[in-house]
């Protein structure tokens, strides 16, 4: 047996692609005493979380709730419920997560029509429109709003309008966008959306907020085959998360303490105000951008397509061992930034400014640490 | 918007079917600062958790790790990876969770051959043997070791031997048994097993420890179809949880803080010693049983088949509104006990003595509260 003593994590500053820094209030909420998942007090909390998530997503969708598992499971919840064998889904890929969407479509027995854009660029509405025209059999359009692997922001409003013009439902990955940049589920007519707790909501990882509109629910209700996942089957989950005035039916045991934390993070978002949170992310992004420029670092993503909360910068030629550089940031400064993923591995660093971590203090720490190590 | 103020849960004593009481040490671990899921410190924690889970499961299985989602997802991990379309699975049902196994088999395109026993009784080895003989095409036997819905303990050792005699793999639900009663994954030759964090491990709900042996892994590697779930695909998860000396490949973001808590609960189990924990559950069960007898309460399950950690008692005729009775326990005594599930709804109460909650203090509270309310 290895050492089996209590674990004391180091105190890091988390400026990677997530998890992001978790405020003390949220950590304290996490450690409140566990109660039963069918306790009336917990049921009240579930209702509050649903209402707060509606605010965060800017939606009146009745079916808005947190999936009891990480963002990947939120993605899968959307696909396994909405995609039936025989469906054609137009999947936009401009980074790592579009590829995961393709995997999901195919494992549901659907056909994925790929619309490819360069890693680091927004999804091209012109290409999407061409694909919609070329594939009238398509009934779903899926894309990533904020690509965590590159830092590119796509024009979700335009993409959703195109989908609607071609009678397609939309599945939108808002893992990194929720709480960080404008996202209007109802105004833009998004049919299904998923996010994660560990990005701009500043919560520990493990929970995936989702929301489904009426057209999405109608497609789920009209399924002729069972959803392949029992755990993620919305027909069952709906009975658990919606009391409809009656008794909730037991589906699975909700991660009670994780819900305390999610609730507290949503309360903090409500206190700040969604628009103020978006504006803070933008302001902090500009401060970081100016500081990075002074250090001679350049962005992967063109300015108009940049996510404020995820800054991908090109690794300078002077850095010969980028992994060692990130290790030094971690060891000497307790600062975590992200490596590049996939085709961008070894080429970019990803610097997160998410939620609570989008702060002057974090920017100062990051710029100082980069300055120190780049001078070596 | 509803009230969006911080949530302060009531302080309950949890003696239902789970979640069970969480010790302060585990809650404190949960609230440690979040670090990155690829941080070297977190990777070290992952290795410690795997080693401690091997101890808890009594296995040397390399593929022993916690699924980042509740027990239902642990169950689904076993079925979606091991069952391919065309497989025949003998599923034992003696309570609610055997029915869920059937759902899983069918959603994987398999055929479930059901072996039915009364709710409240152990699985009958004779019936299982007959089914194995009648269905030589079956390649998997699935059963629940400790039925949380009834409090019955089945003879996992004998059932596994029967499966081996008929060249079947075994999938065993150990959600409520792990840490509470003897469970020997290697000695009994269990091929795939799943559990939950919120029962005898005394952790908050949300995580499902699993373990897979070599024969199970061989079947997964020999699949001709992709696992229908991307999130639960062990081919991908293995690369994340097994470093093999190289870099871990990113699969999903692990629920970092939940892993802190799981680790601490496993450290506590190791400190006490597995055999001591099993003995404590048995001792406390006998104390509770004697007290319940004094109150005139009788058990659903015959003595030799009883789970120490889950005590299902018949609701006495004098209690005309059992839901109101449980509400009074909750309101007047802050005590949660469980209702009956499925066919046992309204007929039994389920009193848990799980993990940290298997204590003299909890038994005294429970017996006193029942005595007070039954006298009314």
Interface residues (C-beta under 8 A of the other chain):
Chain A: X1 X2 X3 X4 X5 X6 X7 X8 X9 X10 X11 X12 X14 X16 X18 X19 X21 X22 X25 X27 X28 X29 X30 X31 X32 X33 X34 X35 X36 X37 X39 X40 X41 X42 X45 X47 X48 X51 X52 X55 X68 X69 X70 X71 X72 X73 X75 X76 X80 X100 X103 X104 X106 X107 X108 X196 X198 X204 X205 X206 X226 X227 X228 X229 X230 X231 X250 X251 X252 X253 X254 X255 X256 X257 X258 X260 X261 X263 X264 X266 X267 X270 X271 X330 X336 X341
Chain B: X1 X2 X3 X4 X5 X6 X7 X8 X9 X10 X11 X12 X14 X16 X18 X19 X21 X22 X25 X27 X28 X29 X30 X31 X32 X33 X34 X35 X36 X37 X39 X40 X41 X42 X45 X47 X48 X51 X52 X55 X68 X69 X70 X71 X72 X73 X75 X76 X80 X100 X103 X104 X106 X107 X108 X196 X198 X204 X205 X206 X226 X227 X228 X229 X230 X231 X250 X251 X252 X253 X254 X255 X256 X257 X258 X260 X261 X263 X264 X266 X267 X270 X271 X330 X336 X341
